[in-house]
Amino acid sequence: MIELFADDAFEFLKSVPPFQYATEDELQKIIQSLSIELHQKDILILQQGGEPNKYLRVIKKGSVKVFIKTDEGIEIITDYRGKGDLVGYLSILTEDKARASVITLEETLFLLIPKKLIKDLIEKNTSIRDFFNSTFIKKYIDKPVREMDVKRLMSIGSDKLLFTTTTGELASKGVISTFQDVSIKESADIMSRNKVSSLVIIDNNAVPVGVVTDSDFREKVVAKGKDYNDNISSIMSINLIKSDAKEYCFEALLKMIRHNIHHLIVVDDGKIKGIITNHDLMMLQGISPINIARDIEGQYSVEGLIPVSKKTNTIISLLIKEGVKASSIAKIITELNDRLVKKIIEFAERKFGKPPVSYCGIVFGSEGRKEQTLRTDQDNAIIIEDYDSTKDEKTIKDYFTVFSEFIKTSLLKCGFPLCLANYMASNPLWRQPLNVWKKIFPRLDNKSD
């Protein structure tokens, strides 16, 4: 490694995403820590399965080929990169072995930026974090998946099966069911004899109308002293959440997180094919997002949420290691983050009491688009119900002032940085009655069917 002329490196990096978003002080820190590598043609820079990267490489001159070898020894080219492109970021993010091999196609000069410095930049600079969150990760995670046969790519370990196995393949066959006019006691006997934790309730035409689980017996029968001779329909959950047999288990997982359920009925062409449970999905993956969602729901304070929120980063790293598409990662992370935000809002209402008027919290940016992967900054607002002169305006404003400040502080504790542009509900400009929002965004007047 040799010293690079600082002025040349400074001007070059200013033109390269994401360093064009760095401040002058940040660029100077990079320059002070910078080193270089010069390699001739056909030199292997990174080896698939090799040690985690200690540096982010920026190509100053030359070009490289990025490729993956399958278990069958087939070489699949996933990318070509040239001047200004980056090499090695995913290994830095996941702290894991290199996912692909990189070889020079000609004499190539790399600028090497230490891993710690890159992580500090991502932590402190929102624009750089957003670049890696959207543009970079989507490009360099999704492309290899598109180029390779998904089944072969993900056959490296059983924890990838969540993204390659359909719910129809996993669903337990021979679903245990009973009619809706059967008693609670008879239904419990059926579940006990068949050693199942759920029971599908059907009507006289054998169409599913509900489901009963172990927890329904505990919470609706035992805890409330309900008569065992009542019909099972009196305690069944009628909001049936179903999964199509052709959906991947990943989609089923999202539904369980979103609806806070642990069983899904699997249907094929409208007919019951089977049932899958939270436990079934957990068997496919060592670290389950369902567990994190459950941990979030089980907390009673913001302090309890802090360690749980950190587990999300573990999920991101795991999914990237598995070669999962960025769009799939984003859906899972957004669901978990939505769950965390709702929990914080629940804490806020418990702390400050019932809101004086109805309201709606909204989010913008990557969370609003359901594109979150890395932890992005806070972008949110509150739409307050319109109120007339019979309401105390000062009481309403005072309530939502402390309410939104609590949410901002709590999200910060859980790892969501503040928005530097102050697009947050704690800013009075982003905490307005509905009639004000309609003037700002006229399209709010358009009512959908």
N, C-alpha and C positions, 0 to 999 in steps of 0.2 A: 504494500500500500504506500502511496506517495501523497504528499500534500498538494491540494488543488488550489489554483489561484482563486482567492475568495471572491473577487469582483465578478469573475466569469460565472462561478457557481451561483452567486446571488442573483444575477440577472437571468440565468437559465431557470432556476427554480421559481422565480416570479412568474414565469410563463407556463408552468406545469401544474395542472390540477392534481391535488387540491392545494398545493403550496401557494398558488396565486391568491388564496384566501387568508394566508398567514399575515400577521402584522410584521412590521419591520424588525421589531425586537425578537419575535419568534423565528424569523428567517436568520437573524444573526446568530441565535443559539444553535440553529441547525448547522450553519456554516462552521461554527467553532468545533462542532463534534463530527464534522463530515470527514469521510475517508473515501478512497477510490479503489476500484479493481479494474485491471485491464486484462482481457482474455482474448486469445486467438480463436479462430474458427473451430467448431466441433468440440468445445470444452463443456463438460457437464457442470453446470452451476449449482443446480439443486437436483437431488435424487428422490424420487417418489419413495416415501417411507423413511426418508433420512431424518436427521436431527432437526428440531424446530429452529427456525431462522432467528438469528441474533440481530439482523439488520433488515431494513426495508431497502431494496435496491431500486434506484431510478436509472433508467437507461439514458445516458448522455449521448452516446453514439453507438451505432450498430443495431443489431436485431437478434431476437431469440425465438426458439420454437418451444412451445409448452405442450407436453403430451403425457398421456396416461397409458400404462400397460395393464391389460386385463389379466385375470387369473390364467387365461389360456395363452398369454404371451402376445396378444394382439396389441399393436401400438396404435393408439387413437390420438390424433392431433386435436387439441382443444383450442389452441390459439397461437397467433404469431404476434409478437410485440416489438415495437421499435422505439425510436427516440421519444422521450417523455413518458413512456409507459412504466408501470410499477411491477415489481416482482417480489413475491414472498409475504404479502400482507396477511393472507388468511392463516398462515402458520403462526404469525405473530399474534393474531387475534385469539386463536384457539390454544396457543401454547402447545401445539401438537406437531407431529411429524409432517413433513411436506406432503401435500396431496397429489402433486404432479412433479414430473421431471422437467427441467429447463436446460436447453443446450444452445450455445451460441451458433448463429448461422454465418457470422463473419466476425472480424475483429470488433469487440464490443467493450465500451467503457461504461462502468457502473459508478454511480454515486451511492455510498452506503450511509444510511441514517440509522443510528442505534435504536433498538426496539423501545427502550424506556422513553426516549424522546418522542417517538411516534405516539405512544400511549398517552403521554402528557398532553400532546397537541390535541388528540381526540377528546380528552377529558375537558380541556379548557376552551377550545375553539369550536363553536357551534357549527360554523360553515364547513370546517374540515370534517367534523363528525357526520354531518348530513351527507357529505360527498361519499364517505365510506359506507354510510347507512343505505344509500339508495343506488347511485350510479355504479360504484365499484363492486359492491357485493352482488348486485343483480347481474352484472356483466360476467363476473368471474366465478359465480356459483352456478348460475343457470346454464351458461354455455357448455360446460363439460357434461351436464346432465342431458342437454339436448343432443350432444354429439354421440353419447354412448347409449347403448341399450340399457334402460333403467334397471331391469331385472338383474343384469350382469353386474352393473355398477354397485348395486346395493346388496349383493349376495355375499359381501365380505363378512357379515356378522348378523346374528339373529335380531339385534336391536334395530336393524333397518327395516324389519318386516312391517312396521307400522305404516310405511309409505309404499309398500309393494303388495300387501295382502288386502284383498277385498273383504268387506264385512260378510259377504256370502260364504267365503271360504272359512271364516273364523266362527261364524254363528253356530251355536249348539243346535243340533238337530233334534227333532221330536219335541217341540215346544210343549210344555205342560200348560194346559188351559182348563178353565171351568166356566160354567154358565153364570150369568150375572145374578140369578136368583138363588144360587147356592148360598148356604149360611157361612158366616165367618169361621165357625168351628170346622165345618167340613173342608173349607178351603185350606185352613191351616194343616189339617190332616193330610190333604193331598200334597202339599209342599213338603211336609215331613217325610212321607212315604217315598217321595221321589228325590228327596235330598236336593231341593232347588231353593234358591233365594228369591225367586220371583214367580209370579203366576199371571198369565195373560187371561183377561176376562173377555168372554165372547157373548154375542147375543144368540138368539135362536137360529140365525142364519150362519153361525160360525164366523161372523165378522168381529174382529177385535174392537172392543169399546173402551178398554181400560187395562191397567196393570196394577198389581199389588206386589209389594216387596216386603222383606223382613222389617224394614223401618216403619212401614205403614202399620204393621201389627203392634210394634212397640209404642209408636207415638199416637196412633188413633184408637187403639183398642185397649192395650194394657194400661197406658198412662192415664187414659180418660175413663176407664172402667166401662167400656162399651159392652153391650149385650152380645155374647158370642152367637146368639141365634139370629141376629140381624143379617140381612143379605150382604154378601161380599161387595156388591155394587156401592154400598154406603161408605166404604173406605177406599175404593179404588181411585187411582189417579186417572182422570179422563182426558187430560191433555197429552195424548199419545205422541211422543217424539219417535219418528221412524227413521230408518236408514235403508237406502236402496241397496240391494245385494251387490250391485256393481260399484258402489262407492268404496274408496280406500278407507282403511281403518283410521287413517289420519282425520278424515272428515267426521267420522263417528266420534272421535276424541273431541273435536271442536264442539260438536253438538252437546256432549256431556258437560263440557266446561261452561258453555253458553247457558244451558238450561239447568245446570246444577243437578244433574241426574246421574244415576249409576247403572241404568239398564236401558238398552235400546232394542226395539223390535226390528228385525230385519225382514224386509218384504221383497219379493221377486215377482214382477208383473202383478202387483196388487195383493198377492197371497203371502201369508206368513211363511217365511223360510226358516227362521230361527230367532235367537236372541243373543245379544252380546252384553257383557258386563264390564264395569270398570276393571275388575280383576283380569278379565280376558285381555284387555288392552295393555295392562301393566305387565303382563307376561311377555309381551312383544318388545317392551322397551324398559331398560333398567331404571332410568330416571324419568318419571312420568310427569307431564304437565298437569295431569289430573291431581297428583299429589300436591303440587304447588297451589293449584286453585283451591284445593281443600284446606291447605294451610292458611291461605289468605282468608277464607271464610271463617276459620276457627280463631282468628285473632280478635282481641278486645281493646287494643290500643295501637296507636301509631308506632310506638316502640316495638311492639310485637311484629309489625309489618316489615320493619327494616331488614332483619335477617332473611325473611321470606323473599323480599323483593330482590335480594342479591342472588337467589337461586335462579332467577330468570337468565342471568348471564351464563350459568352452567348449561341451561337448556340450549341457548344460542350456540355455544361452543360445541355441544354434543351434536346438534343437528347439522352444523357445518361440517363436522368431521364425518358425518354419515353421508355427505354429498346430497343433502336435501335441497330442493329448489328454494330460492330466496322468497318466492311468493308464498310457499307453504310455511316457511319459518315466520314470515311476517304475520300470517293469519294467527298462528299460535301465540306469538308474543303479544299481538294486539289484544287478543282475548284475555290473556293474563293481566296485561296492564289495565284494560278496561275494568276487570274485576277488582284490581287494587284501588283504582280511582273511586269506584262505587263504594268500596269499603271505607275509604277516607271520608267521603261525603256522608256516609252513615254515621261515622264518628262525630262529624261536625254537627249534624242534626241532634245527636245525643247530647253534645256538649252545650249547644246554644238554644236547644229547644225547638219546638215546631216552628217552621218558617211562618212569618205573618201573612204571606201570600204564596201562591204556587210559583214554581220556577222550573227552568230547564237548563241543565249544564250542557255545553257543547264544546267540542274539541276541533282543532284545525290541524293542518300539516299532515305529517306521516301517520299520526294516530287517527285523525279523521278519515284518512284514505285507507286505513287498515294496512299500512305498509311499514310498521315499526319492526326494526330488528335491534340495532343498538339503541341504548337509552337516549332518547331525544329530549330537547328542552320543552318546557311547558308552553303550550299554545292553547288557551281555553277562554271561554267567556260564559256569562250567565244571562239568560233571557228571563226577565222577571214579568210575572203576570201584570197586565194593566190594572191599575187600581184608581178608584175615584176619591172624592174628598172625604168620604166617610172613613177612609183608612188614614192612619197616622204616618205621613211620609217620612218623618224623622226616624220612627221606629223601624220602618222597612229598610231605609238606607243604612242605619246603624247595624241592623242584623246582618245584612249581606256584606257589609264592610269587614266585620270580624270573621264572618263565615268564610269569605273568599281568602282572607289572609291566613286563616287556619289551613285551608286546603293547599295554598301555595307553600307554606312552611312544611307541611306534612309531606308533600310530594318531593320537596327538596331533600328532606331527611331520607326518603326512600330512593334517592339517586337520580331524580329528574331535575336537571339544572334549570335555573330561572331563564326566562326568555329575555335576552339582552335588549330587544326592541319593546319589551314590556307589554306584549300581547297576552295578557293574563287577566283573569276575572278580578284580581286584586286591584287592577287599574280601573277606576270608575268609568272610563270610556268604554270598557269591555264588560260592563255590568249595568245593563239598561233595561227599561220596560219594553214590552213587545212593540208598542207603537213607535218607539224610537228606532228599534232595529228595522222596522218596516220602512222607515224613511232612509235608513242607511243602505238597506238591501231591499229594493222594491220587489224583488222576486219572491219575498216572503209572503206577499199578498196572493200569489198564485196558489190556489188550493188544488191538490192532486185528487184524482178520483179514488 
